[in-house]
Amino acid sequence: AVIAASSQAPSSQVAPHGGPSAGRLGEVMRFLRRAITPPVVATLAGVVVGTTPLHAVLVADGAPLRVVYAALRTLGQAAIPISVVLLGANLSSGPDYAAIRPSLAVGIALTRM
């Protein structure tokens, strides 16, 4: 009888594990997943390295792990050109002109010229 009663309850009335605070925690976690992007992680890592003794190990002249820093810097320098190439590839196919108004399609075509 308990199983049947719980399966009939609407999902909006069933409290998540942990009650209302668990819902807020879920919202915070969803926000963090969207907000913490690779550029944000890289920025935070740069702040940590630049403000701690890791700077002397990775970045400073004569640092023992300067090779690691140089490799990461080379990869980072390629990020913007790769992003531009990907943007161009995505824009090259253009929109589906059958799905938009003809006046908008003409405006897009004139802008691309």
C-alpha positions as CSV (number, residue, x, y, z in Angstrom):
1,A,0.0,0.0,0.0
2,V,2.9,2.4,0.7
3,I,4.4,1.7,-2.7
4,A,1.1,2.3,-4.5
5,A,0.5,5.5,-2.6
6,S,4.0,6.9,-3.4
7,S,3.7,6.1,-7.1
8,Q,0.4,8.0,-7.3
9,A,1.7,11.2,-5.8
10,P,2.4,13.9,-8.4
11,S,6.0,14.6,-8.9
12,S,5.6,18.3,-7.9
13,Q,4.4,17.3,-4.4
14,V,7.2,14.8,-3.8
15,A,10.0,16.5,-1.8
16,P,13.5,15.8,-3.1
17,H,16.0,14.1,-0.9
18,G,16.9,16.6,1.8
19,G,13.9,18.9,1.5
20,P,13.7,22.4,0.2
21,S,17.4,23.2,0.7
22,A,18.3,20.3,-1.7
23,G,16.4,22.1,-4.4
24,R,18.4,25.3,-3.8
25,L,21.6,23.3,-3.9
26,G,20.6,21.8,-7.2
27,E,20.0,25.3,-8.6
28,V,23.4,26.5,-7.4
29,M,25.0,23.4,-8.9
30,R,23.3,24.0,-12.3
31,F,24.4,27.7,-12.2
32,L,28.0,26.7,-11.5
33,R,28.0,24.2,-14.3
34,R,26.9,26.9,-16.7
35,A,29.2,29.6,-15.2
36,I,32.4,27.7,-14.9
37,T,33.6,27.5,-18.5
38,P,37.1,26.7,-19.6
39,P,38.1,30.4,-19.9
40,V,36.9,31.0,-16.3
41,V,38.9,27.9,-15.1
42,A,42.0,29.1,-16.9
43,T,41.6,32.6,-15.4
44,L,41.3,31.3,-11.9
45,A,44.3,29.0,-12.4
46,G,46.3,31.9,-13.7
47,V,45.4,33.9,-10.6
48,V,46.4,31.0,-8.3
49,V,49.7,30.5,-10.1
50,G,50.4,34.3,-10.2
51,T,49.7,34.9,-6.5
52,T,51.3,31.9,-4.9
53,P,54.9,30.5,-4.8
54,L,53.9,28.4,-7.9
55,H,54.9,31.5,-9.9
56,A,58.5,30.9,-9.0
57,V,58.3,27.2,-10.1
58,L,56.4,27.7,-13.3
59,V,56.8,31.2,-14.7
60,A,59.8,33.0,-13.4
61,D,63.1,33.1,-15.3
62,G,65.1,29.9,-14.6
63,A,62.0,28.1,-13.2
64,P,62.4,24.3,-13.1
65,L,59.0,23.7,-14.8
66,R,59.2,26.6,-17.3
67,V,58.9,24.1,-20.1
68,V,55.3,23.2,-18.9
69,Y,54.4,26.9,-18.8
70,A,55.8,27.4,-22.3
71,A,53.8,24.5,-23.6
72,L,50.6,25.8,-22.0
73,R,51.3,29.3,-23.4
74,T,51.7,27.9,-26.9
75,L,48.4,26.0,-26.7
76,G,46.7,29.2,-25.3
77,Q,48.0,31.3,-28.3
78,A,46.2,28.9,-30.6
79,A,42.8,29.3,-28.9
80,I,41.7,32.5,-30.6
81,P,42.6,31.5,-34.1
82,I,40.8,28.2,-33.7
83,S,37.8,30.0,-32.3
84,V,37.7,32.2,-35.4
85,V,38.0,29.3,-37.7
86,L,35.1,27.5,-35.9
87,L,33.0,30.6,-36.1
88,G,33.6,31.0,-39.8
89,A,32.8,27.3,-40.4
90,N,29.5,27.7,-38.5
91,L,28.6,30.9,-40.4
92,S,29.6,29.5,-43.8
93,S,26.5,27.4,-44.3
94,G,24.2,30.3,-43.4
95,P,20.6,30.2,-42.2
96,D,17.8,28.1,-43.6
97,Y,16.3,30.7,-45.8
98,A,13.0,28.8,-46.2
99,A,12.4,29.1,-42.5
100,I,12.7,32.9,-42.4
101,R,10.8,35.9,-43.9
102,P,12.0,36.8,-47.5
103,S,12.8,40.4,-46.4
104,L,15.1,39.1,-43.7
105,A,16.8,36.7,-46.1
106,V,17.5,39.6,-48.5
107,G,18.9,41.7,-45.7
108,I,21.2,38.9,-44.7
109,A,22.3,38.3,-48.3
110,L,23.1,42.1,-48.7
111,T,25.0,42.2,-45.5
112,R,27.2,39.3,-46.5
113,M,28.2,41.0,-49.7
